[in-house]
Amino acid sequence: MLRGRILKASSTQCRHLTTNRGPRPVPILPDASLETFVNNAFNPAVPARLPPKHFADIPATTKWFTKPTSTTPTRLNISYLSKYGATLVPLEISHENHFTRIQQSLSFFLECVTASTSHYPTNTRSSRYFSAYVPNARAIKRTAASNDFFSSSATLATPTARVYLAQAPLSDLPRALAKDVPTPEVVLKAGKGDVYDSSIWLGQAPTFTPLHRDPNPNLFVQLAGRKKVRLCRPEVGRGIFAKVQERIGCAASATMRGEEMMAGEEKKVLEEEVWGRDSEVEFWDAELESGDGMFIPKGWWHSVKGTGEGITGSVNWWFR
């Protein structure tokens, strides 16, 4: 959902106020037919949820993840995914106020996830990557209060880094994995009838994607775990972004936004403005579980949070 990190800045302050206190729920379509989707979501360009669990039969929902129980959250199906461990995937690494992206093998990401859910450090040697990123970093157990995969010592304290498999194009995955996530009918038949791009998102909750906008309409589907999505209209989002730039003393105007929104002061203030308090602007909210999906219109600003325990997995397709 952040392909190219495309954001448009505006010097206009947010003037679109509402008397509503609290976000409004994204409406749920009465059925999942193509006609209903086109007439009630795609053509009017408004957010909409598909009926609950409409995408529950996507093979990845059961092949990539374990089924949660009363005592264990959703986890990755390591035995299945490790067959494709040599596949290169994009990873986002967050460490305090630092952020970077790397290309690493899927097996490396699976090692990170395994380490995060173990009771003790699973590997006493330094991580292949994090020894360069954080000297002597080692894998640690994930605690309830953090999403931390590595520590600067062999103890379970001092969080240092978090890992998120983000924006992995389906077209870059092995054919067998890509077949586990077939393109839905509404993407193939609505609009111009083809796919601009697609992405897979996998991470240990909590995960976070800051407020941004996409240049194409977007179908977002939750494969595993839970995520909250908060949206606002294009003009409202531009006002929020301008307000954030004023708060941090910047005046961003480039259409292509980069890593500055993923760490540091801008990320912090964006999160405060969108999630941190009752807002005077109108937001729309949706909470998605495995099998749920929603439509995000072109230009609508949105922020996404992975919540709860265990792994969250999502896929999205952009309409051309």
Helices and strands as residue ranges (DSSP letters): G 3-5, E 24-25, H 34-37, I 38-42, E 48-49, H 60-63, H 78-81, G 82-84, E 88-95, E 98-105, H 106-116, H 130-133, E 138-139, E 150-151, E 159-168, G 170-172, H 175-179, H 185-189, E 195-204, E 207-212, E 218-224, E 226-232, H 234-247, G 259-261, H 264-275, E 284-288, E 293-296, E 301-307, E 311-319
